[in-house]
Amino acid sequence: MDIPWIRLRRGRPSTKAQNTVEFTLSIFLFISILFVGIQMGLIIIQQYALMHVTRESARWLAPHYDTDQAPLVAHVKGEAARMVTLRPNNFDSIVAEPACVWVVDRCTGRAGVQQIKLTTTYNLATHTFLSPAMLSAFGISTTARNYAVAMQQESP
């Protein structure tokens, strides 16, 4: 006796070609999500390293508020060189506010200021192994990252 619902439940047997196509589509999706996840993890690690370098440099700048821009840039790049994920030459800008006004042999622009703000801008474009177009499809930006820290000035 042939029952119709049993026959419908079995359906057509799948072919090897169908299995291959389904596997190819699903493995592409899986690998894409895996690579995007790895890339997001690397970007998050680099963002954390940028935060660390900026904070440490701001801590260094608080007692050394009378230094010029060149020693500050050297210190930031030196801190970045200690980090595994950052490249010292990828900093787009390193700005300390208020600006240093150089008079004779000291910076007088920051004297008497309560807070010193350090802002760093770092370019992540060289750190990505996926194309920027693919990352933007997932909503991930590879543009420069900004991070700012304000520290209380320490008296000498």
C-alpha positions as CSV (number, residue, x, y, z in Angstrom):
1,M,0.0,0.0,0.0
2,D,1.4,3.4,-1.1
3,I,0.7,6.2,1.4
4,P,1.1,9.7,-0.3
5,W,2.6,11.6,2.6
6,I,5.4,9.1,3.0
7,R,6.3,9.4,-0.6
8,L,6.3,13.3,-0.4
9,R,8.4,13.2,2.7
10,R,11.2,11.2,1.0
11,G,11.4,13.7,-1.9
12,R,13.8,13.4,-4.7
13,P,17.2,12.0,-3.9
14,S,19.9,14.7,-4.0
15,T,22.6,14.4,-6.6
16,K,26.4,14.8,-6.2
17,A,26.3,18.0,-8.2
18,Q,23.7,19.5,-5.9
19,N,25.7,18.5,-2.8
20,T,28.8,20.1,-4.3
21,V,27.1,23.4,-5.1
22,E,25.5,23.6,-1.6
23,F,28.9,22.8,0.0
24,T,30.6,25.5,-2.1
25,L,28.1,28.2,-1.2
26,S,28.1,27.3,2.5
27,I,31.9,27.1,2.8
28,F,32.4,30.4,1.1
29,L,30.0,32.0,3.5
30,F,31.6,30.3,6.5
31,I,35.2,31.3,5.4
32,S,34.1,34.9,4.7
33,I,32.6,35.3,8.2
34,L,35.6,33.7,9.7
35,F,38.1,36.0,8.0
36,V,36.0,39.1,8.8
37,G,35.9,38.0,12.4
38,I,39.7,37.6,12.5
39,Q,40.1,41.0,10.8
40,M,37.8,42.7,13.3
41,G,39.8,41.1,16.2
42,L,43.0,42.5,14.7
43,I,41.4,46.0,14.3
44,I,40.2,45.9,17.9
45,I,43.7,44.9,19.1
46,Q,45.2,47.8,17.2
47,Q,42.7,50.2,18.6
48,Y,43.6,49.0,22.1
49,A,47.3,49.4,21.3
50,L,46.6,53.0,20.1
51,M,44.8,53.8,23.3
52,H,47.7,52.4,25.3
53,V,50.3,54.4,23.4
54,T,48.3,57.6,23.6
55,R,47.7,57.2,27.4
56,E,51.3,56.3,28.1
57,S,52.5,59.3,26.1
58,A,50.1,61.6,27.8
59,R,51.3,60.3,31.2
60,W,54.9,61.1,30.0
61,L,53.9,64.5,28.8
62,A,52.2,65.6,32.1
63,P,55.5,66.1,34.0
64,H,57.4,67.0,30.7
65,Y,55.0,69.7,29.7
66,D,57.8,72.1,28.6
67,T,59.1,69.8,25.9
68,D,58.9,70.5,22.2
69,Q,56.8,68.6,19.6
70,A,59.9,66.6,18.3
71,P,60.6,64.8,21.6
72,L,56.9,64.1,22.0
73,V,56.6,62.5,18.5
74,A,59.8,60.5,19.3
75,H,58.3,59.3,22.5
76,V,55.0,58.3,20.9
77,K,56.8,56.4,18.1
78,G,59.0,54.8,20.6
79,E,56.0,53.5,22.6
80,A,54.4,52.3,19.3
81,A,57.6,50.4,18.4
82,R,57.3,48.5,21.7
83,M,53.8,47.3,20.7
84,V,53.7,44.4,18.3
85,T,50.6,45.5,16.4
86,L,51.5,49.2,15.7
87,R,53.9,50.6,13.1
88,P,55.5,53.9,14.2
89,N,55.4,55.4,10.7
90,N,51.6,55.0,10.4
91,F,50.7,57.9,12.7
92,D,49.0,60.6,10.7
93,S,49.2,63.2,13.4
94,I,50.3,63.6,17.0
95,V,48.9,66.8,18.5
96,A,49.3,68.2,22.0
97,E,47.0,70.9,23.2
98,P,47.6,73.7,24.1
99,A,50.3,74.1,21.5
100,C,53.9,74.7,22.5
101,V,55.1,78.2,22.2
102,W,58.9,78.0,22.1
103,V,60.7,80.9,23.8
104,V,64.5,80.8,24.1
105,D,65.1,77.3,25.5
106,R,61.7,76.3,26.9
107,C,58.1,75.8,25.8
108,T,56.1,78.5,27.5
109,G,52.7,77.8,25.9
110,R,51.7,75.1,28.4
111,A,52.9,76.9,31.6
112,G,50.1,77.4,34.1
113,V,47.6,75.2,32.1
114,Q,45.6,72.7,34.2
115,Q,45.1,70.1,31.5
116,I,47.2,68.8,28.5
117,K,45.3,67.0,25.8
118,L,47.1,64.6,23.5
119,T,45.4,63.4,20.3
120,T,46.8,60.7,18.0
121,T,45.6,59.7,14.6
122,Y,46.6,56.3,13.3
123,N,46.0,54.8,9.9
124,L,44.9,51.2,9.9
125,A,44.7,50.7,6.1
126,T,48.1,48.9,5.9
127,H,47.1,46.4,8.6
128,T,44.2,44.8,6.8
129,F,44.5,41.6,4.9
130,L,41.0,41.8,3.5
131,S,40.2,44.4,0.9
132,P,38.6,47.7,2.1
133,A,35.6,47.0,-0.2
134,M,34.9,43.7,1.5
135,L,35.3,45.2,5.0
136,S,33.0,48.1,4.1
137,A,30.4,45.6,3.0
138,F,30.4,44.3,6.6
139,G,30.3,47.8,8.0
140,I,34.0,47.9,9.1
141,S,35.9,51.1,8.4
142,T,39.7,51.1,7.8
143,T,40.1,54.8,7.9
144,A,42.4,56.6,10.4
145,R,41.5,56.1,14.1
146,N,41.6,59.0,16.5
147,Y,42.2,58.8,20.2
148,A,42.5,61.7,22.7
149,V,43.5,61.7,26.3
150,A,43.5,64.7,28.7
151,M,45.9,64.7,31.7
152,Q,46.4,67.0,34.6
153,Q,49.6,69.0,34.4
154,E,52.1,68.1,37.1
155,S,54.2,70.9,38.6
156,P,58.0,70.5,38.5
